[in-house]
Amino acid sequence: MTTRRTFIQQAAVMAATGAVLAPEQASAILHRNRSQTTPKEHQAMSILSNNVTFPQNYGLGGVGPGNGWHTNTNAQINQTLEAAWEAGVRYYDTSPFYGYGLSERRFGHFLFEKDRSEYLLSTKIGRIFEADPTFEPGSAGLWKGQLNFKFRYDYSADGVKRSIEDSLQRLGLSSIDIVFVHDLSPDNGDLGDQWTEQFDVATKGAFPALTKMREEGIIKGWGLGVNRPQPILKALEVADPDVMLVAIQYTLFEHEDALKNLFPAMAAKKVKAVIGGPLNGGFAAGLDRWNYGPGLPKDMVEKRNRIKAIADPYKVSLSTVALQFAAQHPVVAAVIPGASRPEQVKENVQSFHTDIPAELWKTLKDEKLIHPDCPVGT
């Protein structure tokens, strides 16, 4: 018997063009079954996550192109994306929220001239953006610069359709591979305790709408992109996701809850993880910054110093240890550190190809700096 999931797994779904879309074309894409793609287009992908195959176990996150933390010029971001492509990166993650559309526009401008069959692209839904003539720089929190938009939350089925159509327009591309339901989580200050109410909206709206798009071949897969485990665990109970963007939950510095609770639940449903924020907002790269907010936890600074002291004699950077730590768990399909400069992305890619001695991992376990059950150094 052919199940819905096996049907989609057998269907080859890749976009064939990169033309800028008229609005009616973007809408039509959401109703078109593209199951006629040739098997050759799938051979470039290697790591299977239900309906989704990843080109390698790393990619590039889109916070930097969205002016996260500081402004970046178009030229600088284009150079960074070019460096990523030249280094072999073929998985790119973005979001309408990153720079209020800026990240998607910059990714789309770069990827427009690339062969659509050669890369995997994910973006997110949950916010609908509108032009804001009164926008003031500095009013968008993490996102810097003259962004000119405002948003409202919408986790309904219609909201999913509108968000994906808008993303296709910003990207100028004909398809999106993976869609993450974004920031539907208790740590979202805009939602607060009402996140569960919005989750109910998504259960009846966004989740079945995305499942239908997957079945029709419009997208390859979907999941949640959140910073906390609760919504992921709830989604595993009520829906049929493929892959979760697990942000700042399984890192070198904080990982026990994901290791013991979240990842086993995901493995039971054969759902893979993409690890966002693997460097804890640049903390593992030596920045005085922790995740997405202000403040530097003293215990984490001490932990960083101790891990660095262990890694230094092996001539292995702390960021390399952090990236490879996140990538080694079998539930993890890809790790997506961000970058806003070419040298950053080159260093990150090199980190995934650096040999780390087993003795280093053993020492970290012996010193109780990582959990003894972490699957590293094997």
C-alpha positions as CSV (number, residue, x, y, z in Angstrom):
1,M,0.0,0.0,0.0
2,T,1.3,3.4,-0.9
3,T,1.0,5.9,1.9
4,R,0.9,9.6,1.6
5,R,4.4,10.0,2.8
6,T,5.9,7.3,0.6
7,F,4.1,8.8,-2.4
8,I,5.8,12.1,-1.8
9,Q,9.2,10.4,-1.1
10,Q,8.9,8.8,-4.6
11,A,7.9,12.0,-6.3
12,A,10.8,14.1,-7.7
13,V,10.0,17.7,-7.0
14,M,12.4,20.4,-8.0
15,A,11.9,23.8,-9.7
16,A,13.1,24.2,-13.2
17,T,13.2,28.0,-13.6
18,G,14.4,31.1,-11.8
19,A,12.2,33.8,-13.4
20,V,10.8,36.6,-11.4
21,L,7.1,35.9,-10.8
22,A,4.0,37.9,-11.4
23,P,1.6,37.7,-8.5
24,E,-0.7,35.3,-10.3
25,Q,2.2,33.0,-11.1
26,A,3.3,32.9,-7.4
27,S,-0.3,31.9,-6.5
28,A,-0.5,29.3,-9.2
29,I,2.7,27.6,-7.9
30,L,0.8,26.8,-4.7
31,H,-1.7,24.7,-6.7
32,R,0.6,23.0,-9.2
33,N,1.9,19.4,-8.8
34,R,5.5,19.4,-10.0
35,S,6.1,15.6,-9.7
36,Q,7.6,15.4,-13.2
37,T,11.2,16.4,-12.1
38,T,13.9,14.1,-13.3
39,P,15.7,11.7,-11.0
40,K,19.0,13.5,-11.8
41,E,17.9,16.5,-9.7
42,H,17.7,14.3,-6.6
43,Q,21.1,12.7,-7.0
44,A,22.8,15.9,-5.7
45,M,21.1,15.5,-2.3
46,S,22.3,12.9,0.2
47,I,21.0,13.1,3.7
48,L,17.4,11.9,3.9
49,S,14.8,13.4,6.3
50,N,11.5,11.8,5.4
51,N,10.6,13.8,2.2
52,V,13.6,16.1,2.5
53,T,17.1,15.4,1.4
54,F,20.0,17.7,2.5
55,P,23.0,18.3,0.3
56,Q,25.4,18.1,3.3
57,N,25.3,18.3,7.0
58,Y,25.8,22.1,7.1
59,G,24.3,25.1,5.5
60,L,24.0,28.9,5.9
61,G,21.6,30.7,8.2
62,G,20.0,34.0,7.1
63,V,20.2,36.2,10.1
64,G,23.3,38.1,8.8
65,P,21.7,38.9,5.4
66,G,18.8,40.3,7.4
67,N,21.0,42.8,9.2
68,G,20.9,40.9,12.4
69,W,22.7,42.8,15.2
70,H,24.3,45.3,12.7
71,T,23.8,46.6,9.2
72,N,25.5,45.0,6.3
73,T,25.7,46.3,2.7
74,N,24.3,44.5,-0.2
75,A,27.8,44.1,-1.7
76,Q,29.1,42.6,1.5
77,I,26.3,40.1,1.8
78,N,26.6,39.2,-1.9
79,Q,30.3,38.5,-1.4
80,T,29.4,36.4,1.7
81,L,26.9,34.3,-0.3
82,E,29.4,33.9,-3.2
83,A,32.0,32.7,-0.7
84,A,29.5,30.2,0.7
85,W,28.7,28.9,-2.8
86,E,32.3,28.6,-3.7
87,A,33.0,26.7,-0.5
88,G,30.3,24.2,-1.5
89,V,27.4,25.3,0.7
90,R,24.1,24.2,-0.9
91,Y,21.6,24.6,1.8
92,Y,20.3,28.1,2.6
93,D,17.8,29.1,5.3
94,T,16.0,32.4,5.5
95,S,12.8,34.0,6.8
96,P,10.5,36.9,6.1
97,F,11.2,38.0,9.7
98,Y,15.0,38.3,9.1
99,G,15.3,42.0,8.4
100,Y,11.6,42.2,7.6
101,G,12.0,40.7,4.2
102,L,15.6,41.9,3.6
103,S,17.2,38.4,4.0
104,E,14.8,36.8,1.5
105,R,15.5,39.6,-1.0
106,R,19.2,39.2,-0.7
107,F,19.2,35.4,-0.9
108,G,16.9,35.5,-3.9
109,H,19.0,38.0,-5.7
110,F,22.0,35.8,-5.3
111,L,20.3,32.5,-6.0
112,F,18.4,33.7,-9.0
113,E,21.2,32.9,-11.4
114,K,22.0,29.5,-9.8
115,D,20.7,26.2,-11.1
116,R,17.6,25.5,-9.0
117,S,18.3,21.8,-8.8
118,E,21.7,22.4,-7.1
119,Y,20.6,23.8,-3.7
120,L,18.0,23.4,-1.0
121,L,16.1,26.4,0.3
122,S,14.0,26.9,3.5
123,T,12.0,29.8,4.7
124,K,9.3,30.4,7.3
125,I,5.7,31.4,7.8
126,G,3.8,32.9,10.7
127,R,4.1,36.7,10.0
128,I,2.5,38.7,7.2
129,F,4.4,41.9,6.3
130,E,3.0,45.2,5.1
131,A,4.7,48.4,4.0
132,D,5.2,50.9,6.9
133,P,5.9,54.5,5.8
134,T,6.5,55.5,9.4
135,F,9.2,52.9,10.1
136,E,12.0,54.2,12.3
137,P,15.4,52.5,12.2
138,G,16.2,51.0,15.6
139,S,12.6,50.0,16.2
140,A,12.9,46.4,15.0
141,G,15.0,44.9,17.9
142,L,17.6,42.6,16.5
143,W,17.1,43.9,12.9
144,K,19.0,47.1,12.0
145,G,18.6,49.6,9.2
146,Q,15.8,51.2,7.2
147,L,13.6,48.2,6.9
148,N,10.3,49.9,5.9
149,F,7.9,47.1,6.9
150,K,5.7,46.0,9.8
151,F,4.1,42.6,10.5
152,R,1.1,40.8,12.0
153,Y,1.0,37.2,13.1
154,D,-1.1,34.7,11.1
155,Y,-0.9,30.9,11.6
156,S,-4.0,30.1,9.6
157,A,-4.2,28.2,6.3
158,D,-4.8,31.5,4.5
159,G,-1.9,33.0,6.3
160,V,0.3,30.2,5.1
161,K,-0.7,30.7,1.5
162,R,-0.2,34.5,1.7
163,S,3.1,34.2,3.4
164,I,4.5,31.7,0.8
165,E,3.3,33.8,-2.1
166,D,4.9,36.9,-0.5
167,S,8.2,34.9,0.0
168,L,8.2,33.8,-3.6
169,Q,7.9,37.4,-4.7
170,R,10.7,38.6,-2.4
171,L,12.9,35.7,-3.4
172,G,12.1,36.0,-7.1
173,L,12.3,32.2,-7.3
174,S,9.8,29.6,-8.4
175,S,9.8,27.3,-5.4
176,I,10.7,26.8,-1.7
177,D,11.8,23.4,-0.5
178,I,11.1,23.5,3.3
179,V,8.7,25.7,5.2
180,F,9.1,26.2,9.0
181,V,6.4,27.6,11.2
182,H,8.3,30.3,12.9
183,D,8.4,31.5,16.5
184,L,5.2,29.7,17.7
185,S,6.8,29.3,21.1
186,P,6.6,30.4,24.7
187,D,9.7,32.5,24.4
188,N,8.1,34.8,21.8
189,G,7.5,37.9,23.7
190,D,4.8,39.1,21.3
191,L,2.7,36.0,22.0
192,G,3.5,35.3,25.7
193,D,1.1,32.9,27.3
194,Q,-1.1,33.2,24.2
195,W,1.3,31.1,22.2
196,T,-0.9,28.0,22.9
197,E,-3.9,29.8,21.4
198,Q,-1.9,30.5,18.3
199,F,-0.7,26.9,18.3
200,D,-4.4,25.8,18.2
201,V,-4.9,28.1,15.2
202,A,-1.9,26.5,13.5
203,T,-3.1,23.0,14.4
204,K,-6.3,23.7,12.4
205,G,-4.7,25.9,9.8
206,A,-1.0,26.1,9.1
207,F,-0.2,22.4,9.8
208,P,-2.8,20.7,7.6
209,A,-2.2,23.4,4.9
210,L,1.5,22.6,4.8
211,T,0.9,18.9,4.8
212,K,-1.4,19.3,1.8
213,M,1.3,21.4,0.0
214,R,3.8,18.6,0.7
215,E,1.4,16.0,-0.6
216,E,0.8,18.0,-3.8
217,G,4.5,18.4,-4.3
218,I,4.5,22.2,-3.8
219,I,7.0,21.9,-1.0
220,K,9.3,19.0,0.0
221,G,8.7,19.2,3.7
222,W,7.7,21.3,6.7
223,G,8.2,21.7,10.4
224,L,8.6,24.2,13.2
225,G,11.4,26.7,13.7
226,V,11.5,27.6,17.4
227,N,13.8,28.2,20.3
228,R,12.0,25.9,22.8
229,P,11.1,22.2,22.9
230,Q,7.4,22.5,23.9
231,P,5.9,23.4,20.6
232,I,8.0,20.8,18.8
233,L,6.8,18.1,21.2
234,K,3.2,19.2,20.8
235,A,3.5,19.3,17.0
236,L,4.8,15.7,16.9
237,E,1.6,14.7,18.7
238,V,-0.9,16.5,16.5
239,A,0.7,16.8,13.0
240,D,2.9,15.1,10.5
241,P,6.1,17.2,10.2
242,D,9.3,16.2,8.4
243,V,12.1,18.3,9.9
244,M,12.4,20.8,12.8
245,L,14.6,23.8,13.0
246,V,15.9,23.4,16.6
247,A,17.4,26.7,17.5
248,I,19.8,27.3,20.5
249,Q,18.6,24.0,22.1
250,Y,21.4,21.6,21.1
251,T,24.7,23.4,21.4
252,L,28.0,22.8,23.0
253,F,27.0,24.9,25.9
254,E,23.3,23.7,26.4
255,H,22.1,20.4,25.2
256,E,21.0,18.0,27.9
257,D,17.2,18.5,27.5
258,A,17.3,18.1,23.8
259,L,19.6,15.0,24.2
260,K,17.3,13.3,26.7
261,N,13.9,14.4,25.7
262,L,13.4,16.2,22.5
263,F,15.7,14.2,20.2
264,P,14.3,10.8,21.3
265,A,10.7,12.0,20.6
266,M,11.8,13.3,17.2
267,A,13.6,10.0,16.4
268,A,10.5,8.0,17.3
269,K,8.6,9.9,14.6
270,K,11.6,9.8,12.1
271,V,11.7,13.6,12.2
272,K,15.2,15.2,11.6
273,A,16.6,18.4,13.1
274,V,18.2,21.4,11.6
275,I,20.3,23.1,14.2
276,G,20.0,26.9,14.3
277,G,22.1,29.1,16.4
278,P,24.8,26.5,16.9
279,L,27.3,29.1,18.1
280,N,24.8,30.6,20.5
281,G,24.7,33.9,18.7
282,G,28.4,34.1,18.1
283,F,29.3,33.2,21.7
284,A,31.3,30.1,20.6
285,A,33.2,32.3,18.2
286,G,34.4,34.5,21.0
287,L,31.9,37.3,20.9
288,D,30.5,38.8,24.1
289,R,27.0,37.9,23.1
290,W,24.7,35.1,24.2
291,N,21.9,33.9,21.9
292,Y,19.5,36.7,20.8
293,G,19.3,38.9,23.8
294,P,21.4,41.0,26.2
295,G,23.4,39.7,29.0
296,L,26.2,37.2,29.3
297,P,25.7,34.3,31.7
298,K,28.7,34.0,34.0
299,D,28.5,30.2,34.1
300,M,28.6,30.0,30.3
301,V,31.6,32.4,30.2
302,E,33.4,30.1,32.6
303,K,32.4,27.0,30.6
304,R,33.6,28.7,27.4
305,N,37.0,29.4,29.0
306,R,37.4,25.8,30.2
307,I,36.5,24.3,26.9
308,K,38.8,26.7,25.0
309,A,41.7,25.7,27.4
310,I,41.1,22.1,26.5
311,A,40.8,22.7,22.7
312,D,43.8,25.1,22.3
313,P,46.6,22.5,22.7
314,Y,45.0,20.5,19.9
315,K,45.0,23.7,17.7
316,V,41.2,23.4,17.3
317,S,39.1,26.5,17.5
318,L,36.2,26.7,19.9
319,S,33.8,27.4,17.1
320,T,34.9,24.2,15.3
321,V,34.3,22.2,18.4
322,A,30.8,23.8,18.7
323,L,29.8,23.2,15.1
324,Q,31.0,19.6,15.0
325,F,29.4,18.9,18.4
326,A,26.0,19.9,17.0
327,A,26.5,18.0,13.7
328,Q,27.3,14.6,15.2
329,H,23.9,13.6,16.7
330,P,22.1,11.1,14.4
331,V,18.9,13.1,14.6
332,V,20.6,16.2,13.1
333,A,20.4,16.6,9.3
334,A,22.2,19.9,9.1
335,V,23.8,22.7,11.1
336,I,23.3,26.3,9.9
337,P,25.7,28.8,11.4
338,G,25.2,32.4,10.2
339,A,27.7,34.7,8.5
340,S,27.8,38.3,7.3
341,R,31.4,38.3,6.0
342,P,33.1,36.0,3.5
343,E,35.8,35.0,5.9
344,Q,33.2,33.9,8.5
345,V,31.5,31.5,6.1
346,K,34.8,30.1,4.9
347,E,35.9,29.4,8.5
348,N,32.6,27.8,9.3
349,V,32.8,25.4,6.3
350,Q,36.4,24.6,7.2
351,S,35.3,23.7,10.7
352,F,33.1,20.9,9.4
353,H,36.1,19.4,7.6
354,T,38.6,19.7,10.5
355,D,39.7,16.5,12.3
356,I,39.0,16.7,16.0
357,P,40.9,14.1,18.1
358,A,38.8,11.7,20.1
359,E,40.9,12.6,23.1
360,L,39.4,16.1,23.1
361,W,35.9,14.9,23.2
362,K,36.8,12.4,26.0
363,T,38.3,15.2,28.0
364,L,35.2,17.3,27.7
365,K,33.1,14.4,29.0
366,D,35.6,13.6,31.8
367,E,35.5,17.3,32.9
368,K,31.7,17.2,32.7
369,L,31.6,20.0,30.2
370,I,29.4,18.0,27.8
371,H,26.9,15.2,28.7
372,P,28.5,11.7,28.8
373,D,25.8,10.4,26.4
374,C,26.5,12.9,23.7
375,P,27.4,11.0,20.5
376,V,30.7,12.7,19.7
377,G,34.2,11.4,18.9
378,T,33.0,8.0,17.5
